[in-house]
Amino acid sequence: MIICLGYLIIFFKFMLQIKYFLLNGQCYYTKQNLTLLDIVTYFNYNNSLLVLELNQSVYNKNKWHQTFIKNQDKVEIVSIVGGG
């Protein structure tokens, strides 16, 4: 019984380290400490043509590298497209 309880404690510690966030309505899980810039880079967005919103607030590009994703954050990335 003690061994099972030990595994249960380890499992809960592991689960506490995992955070999830929504990106454009899709759920992602991570154990990493990710910044907004990390997400933009990972998903290969052209960061010169983006508007990025975190929890319904627009974030300036100068803050992307220092703004870390927290559990249950909602990130929206909108690409600007020109046309004529």
N, CA, C and O atoms as CSV, one atom per row, in Angstrom:
chain,resi,resn,atom,element,x,y,z
A,1,MET,N,N,0.823,-1.200,0.000
A,1,MET,CA,C,0.000,0.000,0.000
A,1,MET,C,C,0.865,1.262,0.000
A,1,MET,O,O,0.522,2.239,-0.666
A,2,ILE,N,N,1.956,1.259,0.719
A,2,ILE,CA,C,2.832,2.428,0.767
A,2,ILE,C,C,3.452,2.671,-0.608
A,2,ILE,O,O,3.589,3.819,-1.031
A,3,ILE,N,N,3.824,1.609,-1.301
A,3,ILE,CA,C,4.404,1.762,-2.626
A,3,ILE,C,C,3.390,2.406,-3.570
A,3,ILE,O,O,3.739,3.317,-4.321
A,4,CYS,N,N,2.139,1.942,-3.540
A,4,CYS,CA,C,1.102,2.528,-4.390
A,4,CYS,C,C,0.898,3.999,-4.053
A,4,CYS,O,O,0.739,4.825,-4.952
A,5,LEU,N,N,0.902,4.327,-2.785
A,5,LEU,CA,C,0.739,5.714,-2.371
A,5,LEU,C,C,1.909,6.550,-2.857
A,5,LEU,O,O,1.725,7.700,-3.256
A,6,GLY,N,N,3.111,5.986,-2.829
A,6,GLY,CA,C,4.289,6.692,-3.325
A,6,GLY,C,C,4.177,6.999,-4.804
A,6,GLY,O,O,4.512,8.100,-5.241
A,7,TYR,N,N,3.704,6.025,-5.583
A,7,TYR,CA,C,3.508,6.252,-7.012
A,7,TYR,C,C,2.428,7.296,-7.261
A,7,TYR,O,O,2.531,8.101,-8.186
A,8,LEU,N,N,1.401,7.274,-6.434
A,8,LEU,CA,C,0.328,8.245,-6.574
A,8,LEU,C,C,0.837,9.662,-6.306
A,8,LEU,O,O,0.466,10.601,-7.010
A,9,ILE,N,N,1.674,9.812,-5.300
A,9,ILE,CA,C,2.255,11.120,-4.986
A,9,ILE,C,C,3.143,11.587,-6.136
A,9,ILE,O,O,3.080,12.752,-6.529
A,10,ILE,N,N,3.963,10.698,-6.678
A,10,ILE,CA,C,4.824,11.044,-7.816
A,10,ILE,C,C,3.974,11.454,-9.012
A,10,ILE,O,O,4.299,12.419,-9.705
A,11,PHE,N,N,2.887,10.725,-9.257
A,11,PHE,CA,C,1.998,11.052,-10.371
A,11,PHE,C,C,1.412,12.452,-10.190
A,11,PHE,O,O,1.398,13.237,-11.138
A,12,PHE,N,N,0.933,12.777,-8.998
A,12,PHE,CA,C,0.338,14.094,-8.768
A,12,PHE,C,C,1.368,15.209,-8.880
A,12,PHE,O,O,1.053,16.288,-9.380
A,13,LYS,N,N,2.582,14.969,-8.426
A,13,LYS,CA,C,3.640,15.970,-8.592
A,13,LYS,C,C,3.910,16.209,-10.073
A,13,LYS,O,O,4.101,17.345,-10.506
A,14,PHE,N,N,3.924,15.112,-10.852
A,14,PHE,CA,C,4.130,15.227,-12.298
A,14,PHE,C,C,2.997,16.027,-12.931
A,14,PHE,O,O,3.246,16.905,-13.758
A,15,MET,N,N,1.756,15.734,-12.553
A,15,MET,CA,C,0.607,16.421,-13.133
A,15,MET,C,C,0.594,17.903,-12.757
A,15,MET,O,O,0.126,18.727,-13.543
A,16,LEU,N,N,1.086,18.252,-11.600
A,16,LEU,CA,C,1.132,19.656,-11.202
A,16,LEU,C,C,2.125,20.440,-12.049
A,16,LEU,O,O,1.979,21.653,-12.206
A,17,GLN,N,N,3.131,19.768,-12.595
A,17,GLN,CA,C,4.118,20.433,-13.426
A,17,GLN,C,C,3.593,20.694,-14.835
A,17,GLN,O,O,4.095,21.574,-15.535
A,18,ILE,N,N,2.595,19.938,-15.246
A,18,ILE,CA,C,2.049,20.101,-16.592
A,18,ILE,C,C,1.048,21.245,-16.590
A,18,ILE,O,O,0.191,21.343,-15.712
A,19,LYS,N,N,1.174,22.101,-17.582
A,19,LYS,CA,C,0.192,23.167,-17.737
A,19,LYS,C,C,-0.406,23.066,-19.126
A,19,LYS,O,O,0.230,22.587,-20.065
A,20,TYR,N,N,-1.628,23.523,-19.234
A,20,TYR,CA,C,-2.226,23.529,-20.556
A,20,TYR,C,C,-2.604,24.952,-20.921
A,20,TYR,O,O,-2.868,25.792,-20.060
A,21,PHE,N,N,-2.623,25.197,-22.213
A,21,PHE,CA,C,-3.034,26.497,-22.709
A,21,PHE,C,C,-3.799,26.295,-24.001
A,21,PHE,O,O,-3.640,25.280,-24.680
A,22,LEU,N,N,-4.623,27.261,-24.331
A,22,LEU,CA,C,-5.358,27.235,-25.582
A,22,LEU,C,C,-4.668,28.151,-26.566
A,22,LEU,O,O,-4.337,29.290,-26.238
A,23,LEU,N,N,-4.451,27.660,-27.767
A,23,LEU,CA,C,-3.891,28.463,-28.844
A,23,LEU,C,C,-4.884,28.421,-29.992
A,23,LEU,O,O,-5.110,27.373,-30.597
A,24,ASN,N,N,-5.475,29.571,-30.284
A,24,ASN,CA,C,-6.496,29.667,-31.327
A,24,ASN,C,C,-7.572,28.598,-31.155
A,24,ASN,O,O,-8.029,27.992,-32.124
A,25,GLY,N,N,-7.966,28.380,-29.892
A,25,GLY,CA,C,-9.057,27.453,-29.579
A,25,GLY,C,C,-8.665,26.002,-29.438
A,25,GLY,O,O,-9.505,25.173,-29.088
A,26,GLN,N,N,-7.401,25.664,-29.701
A,26,GLN,CA,C,-6.945,24.280,-29.588
A,26,GLN,C,C,-6.094,24.126,-28.328
A,26,GLN,O,O,-5.267,24.982,-28.015
A,27,CYS,N,N,-6.307,23.034,-27.618
A,27,CYS,CA,C,-5.634,22.803,-26.342
A,27,CYS,C,C,-4.258,22.159,-26.550
A,27,CYS,O,O,-4.113,21.218,-27.330
A,28,TYR,N,N,-3.260,22.681,-25.844
A,28,TYR,CA,C,-1.897,22.141,-25.855
A,28,TYR,C,C,-1.426,21.954,-24.423
A,28,TYR,O,O,-1.809,22.710,-23.531
A,29,TYR,N,N,-0.595,20.946,-24.209
A,29,TYR,CA,C,-0.032,20.648,-22.893
A,29,TYR,C,C,1.482,20.768,-22.959
A,29,TYR,O,O,2.095,20.448,-23.977
A,30,THR,N,N,2.084,21.234,-21.860
A,30,THR,CA,C,3.541,21.356,-21.823
A,30,THR,C,C,4.046,21.287,-20.389
A,30,THR,O,O,3.344,21.646,-19.443
A,31,LYS,N,N,5.269,20.821,-20.254
A,31,LYS,CA,C,5.992,20.916,-18.988
A,31,LYS,C,C,7.022,22.039,-19.055
A,31,LYS,O,O,7.595,22.424,-18.036
A,32,GLN,N,N,7.255,22.557,-20.246
A,32,GLN,CA,C,8.256,23.596,-20.470
A,32,GLN,C,C,7.740,24.957,-20.009
A,32,GLN,O,O,6.534,25.201,-19.975
A,33,ASN,N,N,8.658,25.821,-19.661
A,33,ASN,CA,C,8.321,27.220,-19.426
A,33,ASN,C,C,8.443,27.930,-20.762
A,33,ASN,O,O,9.546,28.222,-21.223
A,34,LEU,N,N,7.309,28.203,-21.376
A,34,LEU,CA,C,7.282,28.791,-22.704
A,34,LEU,C,C,6.929,30.268,-22.642
A,34,LEU,O,O,6.087,30.694,-21.851
A,35,THR,N,N,7.595,31.041,-23.499
A,35,THR,CA,C,7.220,32.442,-23.664
A,35,THR,C,C,6.317,32.544,-24.897
A,35,THR,O,O,6.179,31.598,-25.672
A,36,LEU,N,N,5.716,33.708,-25.050
A,36,LEU,CA,C,4.919,33.940,-26.249
A,36,LEU,C,C,5.783,33.820,-27.497
A,36,LEU,O,O,5.340,33.285,-28.513
A,37,LEU,N,N,7.014,34.315,-27.425
A,37,LEU,CA,C,7.931,34.214,-28.561
A,37,LEU,C,C,8.250,32.751,-28.881
A,37,LEU,O,O,8.365,32.393,-30.053
A,38,ASP,N,N,8.393,31.913,-27.874
A,38,ASP,CA,C,8.625,30.480,-28.095
A,38,ASP,C,C,7.486,29.858,-28.898
A,38,ASP,O,O,7.722,29.058,-29.804
A,39,ILE,N,N,6.261,30.226,-28.566
A,39,ILE,CA,C,5.097,29.681,-29.267
A,39,ILE,C,C,5.072,30.158,-30.714
A,39,ILE,O,O,4.843,29.366,-31.628
A,40,VAL,N,N,5.307,31.444,-30.921
A,40,VAL,CA,C,5.323,31.999,-32.275
A,40,VAL,C,C,6.396,31.304,-33.105
A,40,VAL,O,O,6.158,30.956,-34.262
A,41,THR,N,N,7.565,31.104,-32.526
A,41,THR,CA,C,8.675,30.456,-33.224
A,41,THR,C,C,8.373,28.983,-33.500
A,41,THR,O,O,8.595,28.498,-34.609
A,42,TYR,N,N,7.869,28.276,-32.493
A,42,TYR,CA,C,7.587,26.850,-32.635
A,42,TYR,C,C,6.581,26.581,-33.763
A,42,TYR,O,O,6.752,25.648,-34.547
A,43,PHE,N,N,5.544,27.399,-33.832
A,43,PHE,CA,C,4.516,27.197,-34.842
A,43,PHE,C,C,4.833,27.905,-36.155
A,43,PHE,O,O,3.998,27.951,-37.059
A,44,ASN,N,N,6.032,28.452,-36.257
A,44,ASN,CA,C,6.576,29.002,-37.497
A,44,ASN,C,C,5.732,30.145,-38.087
A,44,ASN,O,O,5.525,30.233,-39.298
A,45,TYR,N,N,5.258,31.007,-37.192
A,45,TYR,CA,C,4.547,32.199,-37.653
A,45,TYR,C,C,5.549,33.253,-38.098
A,45,TYR,O,O,6.659,33.315,-37.569
A,46,ASN,N,N,5.170,34.076,-39.059
A,46,ASN,CA,C,5.965,35.233,-39.455
A,46,ASN,C,C,5.632,36.348,-38.471
A,46,ASN,O,O,4.588,36.988,-38.592
A,47,ASN,N,N,6.510,36.586,-37.498
A,47,ASN,CA,C,6.167,37.497,-36.399
A,47,ASN,C,C,6.081,38.965,-36.809
A,47,ASN,O,O,5.697,39.802,-35.992
A,48,SER,N,N,6.422,39.295,-38.037
A,48,SER,CA,C,6.278,40.685,-38.461
A,48,SER,C,C,4.845,40.977,-38.915
A,48,SER,O,O,4.472,42.137,-39.091
A,49,LEU,N,N,4.051,39.932,-39.102
A,49,LEU,CA,C,2.682,40.119,-39.585
A,49,LEU,C,C,1.655,39.538,-38.614
A,49,LEU,O,O,0.669,38.933,-39.035
A,50,LEU,N,N,1.887,39.723,-37.323
A,50,LEU,CA,C,1.019,39.105,-36.321
A,50,LEU,C,C,0.455,40.119,-35.342
A,50,LEU,O,O,1.052,41.158,-35.057
A,51,VAL,N,N,-0.716,39.771,-34.843
A,51,VAL,CA,C,-1.262,40.392,-33.642
A,51,VAL,C,C,-1.450,39.248,-32.662
A,51,VAL,O,O,-2.073,38.241,-32.999
A,52,LEU,N,N,-0.922,39.387,-31.462
A,52,LEU,CA,C,-0.975,38.318,-30.481
A,52,LEU,C,C,-1.764,38.796,-29.271
A,52,LEU,O,O,-1.518,39.874,-28.730
A,53,GLU,N,N,-2.707,37.976,-28.865
A,53,GLU,CA,C,-3.565,38.285,-27.732
A,53,GLU,C,C,-3.400,37.197,-26.681
A,53,GLU,O,O,-3.452,36.007,-26.995
A,54,LEU,N,N,-3.202,37.606,-25.439
A,54,LEU,CA,C,-3.090,36.670,-24.318
A,54,LEU,C,C,-4.166,37.031,-23.312
A,54,LEU,O,O,-4.173,38.132,-22.762
A,55,ASN,N,N,-5.071,36.101,-23.078
A,55,ASN,CA,C,-6.173,36.305,-22.142
A,55,ASN,C,C,-6.921,37.607,-22.419
A,55,ASN,O,O,-7.204,38.386,-21.509
A,56,GLN,N,N,-7.228,37.820,-23.680
A,56,GLN,CA,C,-8.026,38.935,-24.170
A,56,GLN,C,C,-7.323,40.290,-24.082
A,56,GLN,O,O,-7.977,41.331,-24.139
A,57,SER,N,N,-6.003,40.283,-23.945
A,57,SER,CA,C,-5.211,41.517,-23.974
A,57,SER,C,C,-4.175,41.406,-25.087
A,57,SER,O,O,-3.467,40.404,-25.186
A,58,VAL,N,N,-4.088,42.435,-25.919
A,58,VAL,CA,C,-3.105,42.450,-26.993
A,58,VAL,C,C,-1.731,42.715,-26.393
A,58,VAL,O,O,-1.570,43.612,-25.565
A,59,TYR,N,N,-0.730,41.923,-26.819
A,59,TYR,CA,C,0.626,42.055,-26.290
A,59,TYR,C,C,1.564,42.622,-27.334
A,59,TYR,O,O,1.589,42.176,-28.481
A,60,ASN,N,N,2.325,43.603,-26.922
A,60,ASN,CA,C,3.337,44.228,-27.758
A,60,ASN,C,C,4.461,43.231,-28.025
A,60,ASN,O,O,4.830,42.462,-27.137
A,61,LYS,N,N,5.003,43.237,-29.233
A,61,LYS,CA,C,6.091,42.317,-29.592
A,61,LYS,C,C,7.304,42.454,-28.676
A,61,LYS,O,O,8.035,41.486,-28.472
A,62,ASN,N,N,7.520,43.629,-28.131
A,62,ASN,CA,C,8.668,43.835,-27.238
A,62,ASN,C,C,8.556,43.029,-25.949
A,62,ASN,O,O,9.553,42.851,-25.249
A,63,LYS,N,N,7.362,42.540,-25.623
A,63,LYS,CA,C,7.157,41.778,-24.383
A,63,LYS,C,C,7.024,40.278,-24.608
A,63,LYS,O,O,6.939,39.514,-23.647
A,64,TRP,N,N,7.004,39.849,-25.867
A,64,TRP,CA,C,6.801,38.434,-26.145
A,64,TRP,C,C,7.874,37.555,-25.530
A,64,TRP,O,O,7.566,36.467,-25.044
A,65,HIS,N,N,9.114,37.989,-25.538
A,65,HIS,CA,C,10.225,37.163,-25.033
A,65,HIS,C,C,10.243,37.058,-23.513
A,65,HIS,O,O,10.913,36.183,-22.966
A,66,GLN,N,N,9.520,37.931,-22.826
A,66,GLN,CA,C,9.545,37.914,-21.360
A,66,GLN,C,C,8.195,37.536,-20.745
A,66,GLN,O,O,8.052,37.528,-19.522
A,67,THR,N,N,7.216,37.226,-21.577
A,67,THR,CA,C,5.896,36.856,-21.084
A,67,THR,C,C,5.738,35.346,-21.161
A,67,THR,O,O,5.689,34.776,-22.251
A,68,PHE,N,N,5.657,34.697,-19.998
A,68,PHE,CA,C,5.576,33.244,-19.921
A,68,PHE,C,C,4.123,32.782,-19.877
A,68,PHE,O,O,3.263,33.429,-19.281
A,69,ILE,N,N,3.878,31.657,-20.517
A,69,ILE,CA,C,2.564,31.035,-20.519
A,69,ILE,C,C,2.316,30.410,-19.155
A,69,ILE,O,O,3.185,29.740,-18.596
A,70,LYS,N,N,1.118,30.637,-18.628
A,70,LYS,CA,C,0.704,30.022,-17.368
A,70,LYS,C,C,-0.415,29.023,-17.652
A,70,LYS,O,O,-1.005,29.016,-18.732
A,71,ASN,N,N,-0.688,28.191,-16.668
A,71,ASN,CA,C,-1.745,27.198,-16.815
A,71,ASN,C,C,-3.073,27.881,-17.149
A,71,ASN,O,O,-3.444,28.873,-16.523
A,72,GLN,N,N,-3.765,27.352,-18.118
A,72,GLN,CA,C,-5.086,27.782,-18.564
A,72,GLN,C,C,-5.088,29.132,-19.284
A,72,GLN,O,O,-6.138,29.766,-19.393
A,73,ASP,N,N,-3.939,29.579,-19.773
A,73,ASP,CA,C,-3.892,30.808,-20.572
A,73,ASP,C,C,-4.574,30.576,-21.917
A,73,ASP,O,O,-4.619,29.457,-22.429
A,74,LYS,N,N,-5.104,31.666,-22.474
A,74,LYS,CA,C,-5.731,31.621,-23.791
A,74,LYS,C,C,-4.962,32.557,-24.712
A,74,LYS,O,O,-4.933,33.770,-24.510
A,75,VAL,N,N,-4.341,31.965,-25.729
A,75,VAL,CA,C,-3.530,32.714,-26.680
A,75,VAL,C,C,-4.261,32.711,-28.026
A,75,VAL,O,O,-4.706,31.666,-28.500
A,76,GLU,N,N,-4.375,33.869,-28.619
A,76,GLU,CA,C,-4.941,34.008,-29.960
A,76,GLU,C,C,-3.878,34.692,-30.822
A,76,GLU,O,O,-3.353,35.746,-30.464
A,77,ILE,N,N,-3.576,34.072,-31.958
A,77,ILE,CA,C,-2.632,34.655,-32.905
A,77,ILE,C,C,-3.375,34.910,-34.203
A,77,ILE,O,O,-3.969,34.007,-34.793
A,78,VAL,N,N,-3.325,36.152,-34.628
A,78,VAL,CA,C,-4.008,36.547,-35.855
A,78,VAL,C,C,-2.966,37.033,-36.846
A,78,VAL,O,O,-2.204,37.952,-36.550
A,79,SER,N,N,-2.930,36.423,-38.015
A,79,SER,CA,C,-2.011,36.839,-39.077
A,79,SER,C,C,-2.666,37.949,-39.885
A,79,SER,O,O,-3.851,37.882,-40.213
A,80,ILE,N,N,-1.884,38.959,-40.198
A,80,ILE,CA,C,-2.361,40.062,-41.027
A,80,ILE,C,C,-2.077,39.712,-42.482
A,80,ILE,O,O,-0.945,39.400,-42.853
A,81,VAL,N,N,-3.116,39.770,-43.290
A,81,VAL,CA,C,-2.992,39.420,-44.700
A,81,VAL,C,C,-3.419,40.622,-45.533
A,81,VAL,O,O,-4.484,41.199,-45.314
A,82,GLY,N,N,-2.577,40.987,-46.484
A,82,GLY,CA,C,-2.924,42.088,-47.374
A,82,GLY,C,C,-3.561,41.563,-48.647
A,82,GLY,O,O,-3.425,40.390,-48.994
A,83,GLY,N,N,-4.229,42.419,-49.308
A,83,GLY,CA,C,-4.846,42.004,-50.552
A,83,GLY,C,C,-5.302,43.242,-51.335
A,83,GLY,O,O,-5.149,44.375,-50.879
A,84,GLY,N,N,-5.833,43.010,-52.458
A,84,GLY,CA,C,-6.248,44.155,-53.222
A,84,GLY,C,C,-7.221,43.861,-54.307
A,84,GLY,O,O,-7.641,44.770,-55.023
